[in-house]
Structures are given as C-alpha cells and as structure tokens.
Amino acid sequence: MIIAIDGPAGSGKSTVAKLVAGRLGFHYLDTGAMYRAVAYRALQNNVALTDDTAVAKIALDDEVTFGHEPGATLPSSVLIAGHDVTEEIRSPRVDDAVSAVARLPLVREAMVAQQRAIGGTDDVVVEGRDIGTVVFPDAELKVFLTASPEERARRRVAQQVASGLIVDAAGVHDALLRRDTADSTRHHSPLVPARDAIELDTTGLTLDEVVSRIAGLAEERRA
C-alpha cells in the first residue's frame, strides 16, 4: 500500500508522514529530502539552479540514498553520492534553492524514477508536492495537507530554532509565500491536490489528531 501525502511548505507533511509510517509499520520515503540533496549539491558545485541539464546531471550521477538503523522504518540519514548531508539540506540557503531545482523538468524525471524504484517495493508513506498527482497517481490513499501561512511559518521558525539557527521570522513567512507561488505556478508538476485526494487543514489540530485521522483512513482502505 502507498500513502501519498502532499502539501505546501510548512504544512507538517514530513512530521506527519514519519509518524503515520511509524504507527502503521510502513517505510517512510522523504522525497523532499531527495530534491534538497540535489539542490545542496548544485550549490556546493556552483551549478546554476536554472540550468536544467547541469542540475539533472547531478540527479542522474549522484544517487540519493537513505541510511537506516536495523529494524527502523524511518531513515536516519540522507546521503548523496555517498556523502551524509542530513543537516546541510535543512539550511535556509537550501530552503531558498530547492523550489528552483524541483521545478526543472529533467531533474524531476530523474527523481521520479528513483522514487518509484524505492516506493514500489513495500508498504510506504511518501510525502512531497506531486506524489498523488505524478509520482504515484495510483496510490491507495492520497492526502493533501494544508495550514494557514502564519501557522506554517510558525512551525518552520520553531524547526530552525530547534536546530540552533538564528531565524528572521518575517523572512521565513515571506519565503514561504514565495515558495507557495513558485510551487503552485510552475509549468511542470505544479502543487495541486489530486482529484481523489482528501484535503486536511491542520491549522488548530494537534499532531496526534492529524496522524490518527490519516492512519484511520489507511486502515479503512486496507480493510
């Protein structure tokens, strides 16, 4: 069974997907981390983020993989070309770069092929921005998470502060709005709910309420 969770930046989909995977005993595939790893590599190599061919070469040549502890359903690390970039891909610099990379058609083709290869082998929870519409259009359960821009910015600030970063809260809010526009208006695989997705606004809901709702839907589908 594949559970596809999509939504804009800061909607909580990464945290929710991990907890849903743990509750159901599914594997978790973080597609956003895959794009972040490619974006980080492009920045590291001074590759222009608008150069589809050059960035796609990174996506094709430098495989993104996940490290796992024995018996764990969640990955413990993200690697690209064998290098651990788990912390680096969550930096504000990568936050600002990943949308440009993720909307490049050749990069998306390379990433989708990797994601399907990983996700087609087991029960998985997959999160991103076009999982239910492009990557796994036949997923048994599709959920589109939303939340108000203010709530999403608050969550992102808390996440970065917890990582020890000095954060400009207003800047985070503005960056989220810019990313919303970029993700929803890109020509290739724009951020939109799948026609058969269940939309769930997480503003005002506790994390446990969101996870329980999705896990319950999954159990219904499996039954």
Contacts in CASP RR format, 6 or more apart in sequence:
PFRMAT RR
TARGET T0000
AUTHOR 0000-0000-0000
METHOD contacts of the structure
MODEL  1
MIIAIDGPAGSGKSTVAKLVAGRLGFHYLDTGAMYRAVAYRALQNNVALT
DDTAVAKIALDDEVTFGHEPGATLPSSVLIAGHDVTEEIRSPRVDDAVSA
VARLPLVREAMVAQQRAIGGTDDVVVEGRDIGTVVFPDAELKVFLTASPE
ERARRRVAQQVASGLIVDAAGVHDALLRRDTADSTRHHSPLVPARDAIEL
DTTGLTLDEVVSRIAGLAEERRA
1 26 0 8 1.000
1 123 0 8 1.000
1 124 0 8 1.000
1 140 0 8 1.000
1 141 0 8 1.000
1 218 0 8 1.000
1 221 0 8 1.000
1 222 0 8 1.000
2 119 0 8 1.000
2 120 0 8 1.000
2 123 0 8 1.000
2 124 0 8 1.000
2 126 0 8 1.000
2 136 0 8 1.000
2 138 0 8 1.000
2 139 0 8 1.000
2 140 0 8 1.000
2 141 0 8 1.000
3 17 0 8 1.000
3 20 0 8 1.000
3 24 0 8 1.000
3 26 0 8 1.000
3 124 0 8 1.000
3 125 0 8 1.000
3 126 0 8 1.000
3 139 0 8 1.000
3 140 0 8 1.000
3 141 0 8 1.000
3 142 0 8 1.000
3 143 0 8 1.000
3 214 0 8 1.000
3 218 0 8 1.000
4 126 0 8 1.000
4 127 0 8 1.000
4 131 0 8 1.000
4 132 0 8 1.000
4 135 0 8 1.000
4 136 0 8 1.000
4 139 0 8 1.000
4 141 0 8 1.000
4 142 0 8 1.000
4 143 0 8 1.000
4 194 0 8 1.000
4 197 0 8 1.000
5 13 0 8 1.000
5 16 0 8 1.000
5 17 0 8 1.000
5 20 0 8 1.000
5 125 0 8 1.000
5 126 0 8 1.000
5 127 0 8 1.000
5 128 0 8 1.000
5 131 0 8 1.000
5 142 0 8 1.000
5 143 0 8 1.000
5 144 0 8 1.000
5 145 0 8 1.000
5 214 0 8 1.000
6 13 0 8 1.000
6 127 0 8 1.000
6 128 0 8 1.000
6 129 0 8 1.000
6 130 0 8 1.000
6 131 0 8 1.000
6 132 0 8 1.000
6 133 0 8 1.000
6 142 0 8 1.000
6 143 0 8 1.000
6 144 0 8 1.000
6 145 0 8 1.000
6 191 0 8 1.000
6 193 0 8 1.000
6 194 0 8 1.000
6 197 0 8 1.000
7 13 0 8 1.000
7 128 0 8 1.000
7 129 0 8 1.000
7 144 0 8 1.000
7 145 0 8 1.000
7 146 0 8 1.000
7 191 0 8 1.000
8 129 0 8 1.000
8 146 0 8 1.000
8 152 0 8 1.000
8 176 0 8 1.000
8 179 0 8 1.000
8 180 0 8 1.000
8 183 0 8 1.000
8 184 0 8 1.000
8 191 0 8 1.000
9 152 0 8 1.000
9 156 0 8 1.000
9 176 0 8 1.000
9 179 0 8 1.000
9 180 0 8 1.000
9 183 0 8 1.000
10 147 0 8 1.000
10 152 0 8 1.000
10 153 0 8 1.000
10 155 0 8 1.000
10 156 0 8 1.000
10 176 0 8 1.000
11 145 0 8 1.000
11 146 0 8 1.000
11 147 0 8 1.000
11 152 0 8 1.000
11 202 0 8 1.000
12 145 0 8 1.000
12 147 0 8 1.000
12 152 0 8 1.000
12 155 0 8 1.000
12 202 0 8 1.000
13 127 0 8 1.000
13 128 0 8 1.000
13 145 0 8 1.000
14 30 0 8 1.000
14 32 0 8 1.000
14 127 0 8 1.000
15 207 0 8 1.000
16 127 0 8 1.000
16 145 0 8 1.000
16 202 0 8 1.000
16 207 0 8 1.000
16 210 0 8 1.000
16 211 0 8 1.000
16 214 0 8 1.000
17 28 0 8 1.000
17 30 0 8 1.000
17 125 0 8 1.000
17 126 0 8 1.000
17 127 0 8 1.000
18 28 0 8 1.000
18 74 0 8 1.000
18 125 0 8 1.000
19 207 0 8 1.000
19 211 0 8 1.000
20 26 0 8 1.000
20 125 0 8 1.000
20 211 0 8 1.000
20 214 0 8 1.000
20 215 0 8 1.000
20 218 0 8 1.000
21 27 0 8 1.000
21 28 0 8 1.000
21 73 0 8 1.000
21 74 0 8 1.000
21 124 0 8 1.000
21 125 0 8 1.000
22 28 0 8 1.000
22 73 0 8 1.000
22 74 0 8 1.000
23 211 0 8 1.000
23 215 0 8 1.000
24 123 0 8 1.000
24 125 0 8 1.000
24 215 0 8 1.000
24 218 0 8 1.000
24 219 0 8 1.000
25 73 0 8 1.000
25 123 0 8 1.000
26 73 0 8 1.000
26 122 0 8 1.000
26 123 0 8 1.000
26 124 0 8 1.000
26 125 0 8 1.000
27 73 0 8 1.000
27 119 0 8 1.000
27 122 0 8 1.000
27 123 0 8 1.000
27 124 0 8 1.000
27 125 0 8 1.000
28 73 0 8 1.000
28 74 0 8 1.000
28 75 0 8 1.000
28 124 0 8 1.000
28 125 0 8 1.000
29 66 0 8 1.000
29 115 0 8 1.000
29 118 0 8 1.000
29 119 0 8 1.000
29 124 0 8 1.000
29 125 0 8 1.000
29 126 0 8 1.000
29 127 0 8 1.000
30 66 0 8 1.000
30 75 0 8 1.000
30 78 0 8 1.000
30 127 0 8 1.000
31 111 0 8 1.000
31 115 0 8 1.000
31 126 0 8 1.000
31 127 0 8 1.000
31 128 0 8 1.000
31 131 0 8 1.000
31 135 0 8 1.000
32 98 0 8 1.000
32 102 0 8 1.000
32 127 0 8 1.000
32 128 0 8 1.000
32 129 0 8 1.000
33 64 0 8 1.000
33 66 0 8 1.000
33 78 0 8 1.000
33 89 0 8 1.000
34 64 0 8 1.000
34 78 0 8 1.000
34 111 0 8 1.000
34 114 0 8 1.000
34 115 0 8 1.000
35 98 0 8 1.000
35 101 0 8 1.000
35 102 0 8 1.000
35 107 0 8 1.000
35 111 0 8 1.000
36 78 0 8 1.000
36 89 0 8 1.000
36 90 0 8 1.000
36 94 0 8 1.000
36 98 0 8 1.000
37 64 0 8 1.000
37 78 0 8 1.000
37 79 0 8 1.000
37 80 0 8 1.000
37 85 0 8 1.000
37 89 0 8 1.000
38 55 0 8 1.000
38 58 0 8 1.000
38 59 0 8 1.000
38 62 0 8 1.000
38 64 0 8 1.000
38 80 0 8 1.000
38 101 0 8 1.000
38 107 0 8 1.000
38 111 0 8 1.000
39 49 0 8 1.000
39 89 0 8 1.000
39 94 0 8 1.000
39 97 0 8 1.000
39 98 0 8 1.000
39 100 0 8 1.000
39 101 0 8 1.000
39 102 0 8 1.000
40 80 0 8 1.000
40 85 0 8 1.000
40 88 0 8 1.000
40 89 0 8 1.000
40 94 0 8 1.000
40 97 0 8 1.000
41 47 0 8 1.000
41 58 0 8 1.000
41 62 0 8 1.000
41 80 0 8 1.000
41 81 0 8 1.000
41 85 0 8 1.000
42 49 0 8 1.000
42 54 0 8 1.000
42 55 0 8 1.000
42 58 0 8 1.000
42 97 0 8 1.000
42 101 0 8 1.000
43 49 0 8 1.000
43 93 0 8 1.000
43 94 0 8 1.000
43 97 0 8 1.000
45 58 0 8 1.000
47 54 0 8 1.000
47 55 0 8 1.000
47 58 0 8 1.000
48 54 0 8 1.000
49 55 0 8 1.000
49 97 0 8 1.000
49 100 0 8 1.000
49 101 0 8 1.000
50 100 0 8 1.000
50 104 0 8 1.000
52 104 0 8 1.000
52 105 0 8 1.000
52 106 0 8 1.000
52 107 0 8 1.000
53 106 0 8 1.000
55 101 0 8 1.000
55 104 0 8 1.000
55 106 0 8 1.000
55 107 0 8 1.000
56 104 0 8 1.000
56 106 0 8 1.000
56 107 0 8 1.000
56 109 0 8 1.000
56 110 0 8 1.000
59 106 0 8 1.000
59 107 0 8 1.000
59 110 0 8 1.000
59 111 0 8 1.000
60 110 0 8 1.000
61 81 0 8 1.000
62 80 0 8 1.000
62 81 0 8 1.000
63 80 0 8 1.000
63 81 0 8 1.000
63 82 0 8 1.000
63 114 0 8 1.000
64 78 0 8 1.000
64 79 0 8 1.000
64 80 0 8 1.000
64 111 0 8 1.000
64 114 0 8 1.000
65 78 0 8 1.000
65 79 0 8 1.000
65 80 0 8 1.000
65 82 0 8 1.000
66 75 0 8 1.000
66 76 0 8 1.000
66 77 0 8 1.000
66 78 0 8 1.000
66 79 0 8 1.000
67 75 0 8 1.000
67 76 0 8 1.000
67 77 0 8 1.000
67 78 0 8 1.000
67 79 0 8 1.000
68 74 0 8 1.000
68 75 0 8 1.000
68 76 0 8 1.000
69 76 0 8 1.000
77 84 0 8 1.000
77 86 0 8 1.000
78 84 0 8 1.000
78 85 0 8 1.000
78 86 0 8 1.000
78 89 0 8 1.000
79 85 0 8 1.000
87 163 0 8 1.000
88 94 0 8 1.000
90 159 0 8 1.000
90 160 0 8 1.000
90 163 0 8 1.000
91 165 0 8 1.000
92 160 0 8 1.000
92 165 0 8 1.000
92 167 0 8 1.000
92 175 0 8 1.000
95 175 0 8 1.000
95 179 0 8 1.000
96 175 0 8 1.000
99 179 0 8 1.000
99 182 0 8 1.000
99 183 0 8 1.000
99 186 0 8 1.000
100 182 0 8 1.000
101 107 0 8 1.000
102 108 0 8 1.000
102 129 0 8 1.000
102 183 0 8 1.000
102 186 0 8 1.000
103 182 0 8 1.000
103 183 0 8 1.000
103 186 0 8 1.000
103 187 0 8 1.000
103 188 0 8 1.000
103 189 0 8 1.000
104 188 0 8 1.000
105 188 0 8 1.000
108 134 0 8 1.000
108 188 0 8 1.000
108 189 0 8 1.000
112 134 0 8 1.000
112 135 0 8 1.000
115 126 0 8 1.000
115 135 0 8 1.000
116 135 0 8 1.000
116 136 0 8 1.000
118 124 0 8 1.000
119 126 0 8 1.000
119 136 0 8 1.000
126 135 0 8 1.000
126 136 0 8 1.000
126 139 0 8 1.000
129 183 0 8 1.000
129 189 0 8 1.000
129 191 0 8 1.000
130 189 0 8 1.000
130 190 0 8 1.000
130 191 0 8 1.000
131 139 0 8 1.000
131 142 0 8 1.000
132 139 0 8 1.000
132 142 0 8 1.000
132 194 0 8 1.000
132 197 0 8 1.000
133 189 0 8 1.000
133 192 0 8 1.000
133 193 0 8 1.000
133 194 0 8 1.000
134 189 0 8 1.000
137 194 0 8 1.000
140 221 0 8 1.000
140 222 0 8 1.000
141 198 0 8 1.000
141 214 0 8 1.000
141 217 0 8 1.000
141 218 0 8 1.000
141 221 0 8 1.000
142 194 0 8 1.000
142 196 0 8 1.000
142 197 0 8 1.000
142 198 0 8 1.000
143 197 0 8 1.000
143 198 0 8 1.000
143 199 0 8 1.000
143 200 0 8 1.000
143 214 0 8 1.000
143 217 0 8 1.000
144 193 0 8 1.000
144 194 0 8 1.000
144 197 0 8 1.000
144 198 0 8 1.000
144 199 0 8 1.000
144 200 0 8 1.000
145 200 0 8 1.000
145 202 0 8 1.000
145 210 0 8 1.000
146 199 0 8 1.000
146 200 0 8 1.000
146 201 0 8 1.000
146 202 0 8 1.000
146 203 0 8 1.000
147 155 0 8 1.000
147 201 0 8 1.000
147 202 0 8 1.000
147 203 0 8 1.000
148 203 0 8 1.000
149 173 0 8 1.000
149 176 0 8 1.000
149 177 0 8 1.000
149 180 0 8 1.000
150 173 0 8 1.000
151 202 0 8 1.000
151 203 0 8 1.000
151 204 0 8 1.000
152 176 0 8 1.000
153 169 0 8 1.000
153 172 0 8 1.000
153 173 0 8 1.000
153 176 0 8 1.000
156 172 0 8 1.000
156 176 0 8 1.000
157 167 0 8 1.000
157 169 0 8 1.000
157 172 0 8 1.000
160 167 0 8 1.000
160 172 0 8 1.000
161 167 0 8 1.000
180 191 0 8 1.000
183 190 0 8 1.000
183 191 0 8 1.000
184 190 0 8 1.000
184 191 0 8 1.000
184 192 0 8 1.000
193 199 0 8 1.000
198 217 0 8 1.000
200 210 0 8 1.000
200 213 0 8 1.000
200 214 0 8 1.000
202 210 0 8 1.000
END
